[in-house]
């Protein structure tokens, strides 16, 4: 009888351990994130240029790429985005400004496409004269 109870306990333990899956959230490495962003560089550049006709070119500062959680007042946050610094230039290669740029990928752990993008603290009129 004792052997039967021990065998049943072992079976129950194995069943419990086998039935539980440990789910680990894989996050893309910084290199994979930068690779994703570089694949979408043309789309991102079109977006930035569309903000102001003075923008002729965009320089991405790839070593500033960071993964950040967007706050929305809830403990889990509003999602995860990729941010970086960019510089914008006019058609004479004169630097207009530098600011943050954010990309929300479809899936942060394995990004394939861009859901949204936006500039952070952007001023496109940096060199305009104020009278």
Steps between C-alpha positions, in 0.01 A plus 500: 500500500780736587670432165177582315469836680865585422451406133180707482675800661789475255254475208307800631821700537618412149157582359498836678850590384437380146176695475653830607673704235741768599434786263794729452458824313777522244609851420683578180863591556612857439672383180174341377310818586751715308484258205119533498524881512758510220271285282231766553733802468343619174148494648619682814681763292187564290303548821749755639526686169121524480499706821663801331607573142834647620619155606724354231675219685491313828792356694418215739723462804479121525695461824224691684230237428316406821197291585257696718159442656242765423314620808124528500423505871462123539757268661561308176551815294376578154737284302864485402670720243846548355648848535810663357651841429492643149639811333329675211670706227384743232594482131828685569598231753448755778385333820149613587460317830538177698228328697353167598322261268275212608386189317233262625558163334227240451672270749791612717641148542513437125432823309382462140314822424443847639162571661570866583783750506533850638753767586580596858547870591550589135544854377529531124532880510826516693670742262201714413534864595253623756399860446 
